[in-house]
Amino acid sequence: MKVEEGEEVVLVDENGKRCLLNTSSKKRKIKGFGIVDPKTFIGMDYGTKTRLSQKDVWILKPSSFDRWGSLRRKAQIILPKDAAHIIVNCSIVPGCVVVEGGIGSGSLTCILSQVVGKEGKIISYERRKDFKKFAERNLRDVGLGENIEIKERDITEGIEERDVDAVILDIPNPWDVVEHAYNALKVGGYFCSYSPLVSQVERTVKTLREYPFIEIRTIETLQREMVVVEKGVRPSFDMLGHTGYLTFARKVLEV
């Protein structure tokens, strides 16, 4: 399959560094890759290895991970190890409507947007104008945004949507949104909050128990890569440890 004009491609070097760009964009300097003219890739086969001014790179169609990895970061982001649990535990599938509180750099939004697809929608509440603008540009740069609506509003003041499939929060005080989330969710819909501190989890769970939610639980995900060499295999000395606690709950009519 050959690269066509207007398509997005991702350049990946031998160290896993990646750069996502559109073949219709202008020549520019990209950190770590040097001067790049995207139009030169038009007509090349995907999977081809080519030489740029500074290094060899492979040209590939962007994957979900490539888009996520190409985002610029302004705040602490939700990593794939946590995003995967959010997707599975909140039963997010194509066509779902998800309300998100606190968009940050757009990390989770990027992943969720690709999961729910064209038939689904992500509505993100972000009270800070600078984060909203940063996330909008970030998502646009990786070719996303058609199924995303970003509202410059404080989600603790209320959620306008009703009968949504999930409400996912990455804010310091998720307990202040529990009632709003309950009113916005469809029966059987999921609540999720991402919190770095145990004290935040305790207060959130306490508030969840005041409403008709079941299956209330909190998990922490740790991740360690394995180093594979000719002499054998060992765990990496660098471990991706604590990032945050994920608290889940499911809406019912009564408990």
C-alpha positions in Angstrom: 0.0 0.0 0.0 1.4 3.4 -1.0 1.2 6.7 0.8 -1.2 9.1 -0.8 -1.4 12.9 -0.7 -3.4 14.1 2.3 -2.8 11.0 4.3 -1.3 11.0 7.8 1.9 9.0 8.3 4.0 8.3 11.3 7.8 8.2 11.2 9.4 5.8 13.7 13.2 5.6 14.3 15.2 2.7 15.7 14.8 4.0 19.3 11.0 4.1 19.0 10.8 7.9 18.7 7.9 8.8 16.5 6.5 11.8 14.6 3.1 12.0 13.1 2.5 14.3 10.2 0.2 14.9 7.2 1.6 14.6 3.7 -0.1 17.8 2.7 1.7 19.8 5.4 4.7 22.1 4.7 8.4 21.4 5.1 9.5 22.1 8.7 12.1 21.3 11.3 11.0 18.6 13.7 12.9 18.0 16.9 14.8 14.7 16.7 14.2 14.3 13.0 15.7 17.4 11.4 14.2 19.1 8.3 11.2 17.1 7.0 9.2 17.6 3.9 6.1 15.4 4.2 5.4 15.5 0.5 8.5 13.4 -0.2 6.8 10.4 1.3 3.9 10.5 -1.2 4.1 7.4 -3.5 6.3 5.4 -1.1 5.3 2.0 0.3 4.1 1.8 3.9 6.7 -0.1 5.9 9.6 1.4 3.9 12.8 2.4 5.7 14.2 5.7 4.4 17.0 8.1 5.4 16.3 11.5 6.7 19.0 14.1 7.4 19.7 12.7 10.8 18.6 9.1 10.9 16.8 6.2 9.3 13.1 5.9 9.9 10.2 3.6 8.9 7.1 5.1 7.3 3.9 3.6 8.7 0.1 4.2 8.9 -0.6 5.8 12.3 -1.9 3.4 14.9 -3.9 4.4 18.0 -0.6 4.2 20.0 1.2 6.3 17.4 -1.4 9.1 17.8 -1.2 8.9 21.5 2.6 8.9 21.5 2.7 12.0 19.2 0.7 14.2 21.6 2.5 17.1 23.3 2.3 17.1 27.0 1.4 20.0 29.2 0.2 18.2 32.3 0.5 14.7 33.8 -1.3 12.3 31.4 -3.3 9.1 31.8 -1.0 6.4 30.4 -2.0 3.4 28.3 -1.8 1.0 31.2 -4.5 2.9 33.0 -6.5 3.8 29.8 -6.8 0.1 29.0 -8.4 -0.6 32.3 -10.8 2.4 31.9 -11.9 1.1 28.5 -12.5 -2.5 29.7 -14.0 -1.7 33.1 -16.3 1.0 31.7 -17.3 -1.3 28.8 -16.4 1.4 26.2 -17.0 0.1 22.7 -17.8 1.7 19.3 -20.8 3.9 19.4 -20.5 4.8 23.1 -21.1 8.4 24.4 -18.6 9.3 27.1 -18.4 12.4 29.2 -14.9 13.3 30.4 -14.0 15.7 33.2 -10.6 17.4 32.9 -9.1 17.1 29.4 -5.5 18.0 30.3 -3.3 17.4 27.2 -5.9 15.2 25.6 -4.2 11.9 26.3 -7.3 9.9 27.3 -9.5 11.8 24.9 -7.2 10.7 22.1 -7.6 7.0 23.0 -11.3 7.1 23.7 -12.1 9.0 20.5 -10.6 6.1 18.5 -12.4 3.5 20.5 -15.9 4.9 20.2 -15.4 5.7 16.5 -17.5 7.8 14.2 -20.8 6.6 15.7 -19.8 7.5 19.2 -18.9 10.8 20.9 -16.6 12.2 23.6 -17.8 15.3 25.4 -15.0 16.8 27.5 -15.5 19.4 30.2 -12.4 21.6 30.9 -12.7 24.7 33.0 -9.3 26.1 32.0 -9.1 27.9 28.7 -5.4 27.3 28.2 -5.8 23.5 28.6 -8.8 23.5 26.3 -6.9 25.3 23.5 -3.8 23.2 24.0 -5.9 19.9 23.9 -7.8 21.1 20.8 -4.6 21.8 18.9 -3.0 18.5 20.1 -5.9 16.4 18.9 -6.1 18.3 15.6 -2.4 17.7 15.1 -2.9 13.9 15.3 -5.9 13.9 13.0 -8.7 13.6 15.6 -11.6 15.8 16.7 -14.6 15.0 14.5 -16.3 13.0 17.3 -15.0 15.2 20.2 -16.7 18.2 21.8 -14.8 20.2 24.3 -16.8 22.5 26.6 -15.1 25.3 28.6 -17.0 24.5 31.8 -16.4 23.3 35.3 -17.9 19.8 35.5 -18.4 20.1 39.2 -21.2 22.6 38.4 -23.2 20.1 36.4 -23.4 17.8 33.4 -25.8 18.7 30.6 -25.9 15.3 28.9 -28.2 12.5 29.8 -28.2 8.7 29.2 -24.4 8.6 28.6 -22.5 5.3 28.7 -19.7 6.5 31.0 -18.5 9.5 33.0 -14.7 9.6 33.4 -13.0 12.1 35.7 -9.4 13.3 36.0 -9.9 16.1 38.4 -8.7 16.8 42.0 -12.2 16.5 43.5 -14.2 13.8 41.7 -16.6 13.4 44.7 -18.1 16.8 43.7 -19.3 15.2 40.4 -20.8 12.0 41.8 -24.3 13.3 41.9 -24.0 15.0 38.4 -22.6 11.7 37.0 -25.4 9.7 38.4 -28.0 12.0 36.8 -26.1 11.9 33.5 -25.5 8.2 33.2 -27.9 5.7 31.7 -28.9 2.8 33.9 -26.0 0.4 33.9 -23.6 3.1 32.9 -20.2 3.5 34.5 -18.5 6.1 36.7 -14.7 6.2 36.7 -12.3 8.5 38.5 -8.5 8.7 38.3 -6.8 10.0 41.5 -3.2 10.0 42.5 -3.9 10.1 46.3 -5.5 7.5 48.6 -7.3 10.3 50.4 -9.1 11.3 47.2 -10.1 7.7 46.7 -11.6 7.4 50.2 -13.7 10.5 49.8 -14.9 9.5 46.3 -15.9 6.0 47.4 -17.7 7.4 50.5 -19.7 9.7 48.2 -20.5 7.0 45.7 -22.0 4.9 48.5 -24.5 7.6 49.1 -26.1 7.0 45.7 -27.4 3.9 43.9 -24.1 2.6 42.6 -22.9 -1.0 42.7 -19.6 -2.7 41.8 -17.7 0.1 43.5 -14.0 -0.8 43.5 -10.5 0.7 43.2 -7.5 -0.7 41.4 -3.8 0.3 40.9 -1.9 -0.8 37.9 1.8 -1.4 37.9 3.8 -2.2 34.7 7.3 -3.6 34.2 9.0 -4.3 30.9 11.0 -7.5 30.3 14.6 -7.2 28.8 15.2 -9.9 26.2 18.9 -10.5 25.2 20.8 -13.5 23.7 21.9 -14.7 27.1 18.4 -14.7 28.6 15.5 -12.6 29.9 15.2 -10.5 33.0 12.8 -7.8 34.3 13.8 -4.3 33.5 15.2 -2.3 36.5 13.0 0.6 35.5 9.4 0.0 36.5 6.4 2.1 35.6 4.9 2.1 39.1 2.2 4.2 40.7 0.5 6.8 38.5 -3.0 6.9 39.9 -5.8 4.9 41.5 -8.8 4.0 39.3 -12.2 3.9 41.0 -15.1 2.4 39.2 -18.9 2.2 39.9 -22.0 1.2 38.0 -25.4 3.0 38.1 -28.5 1.1 39.2 -32.0 2.4 40.3 -31.8 1.2 43.9 -29.4 -0.7 46.2 
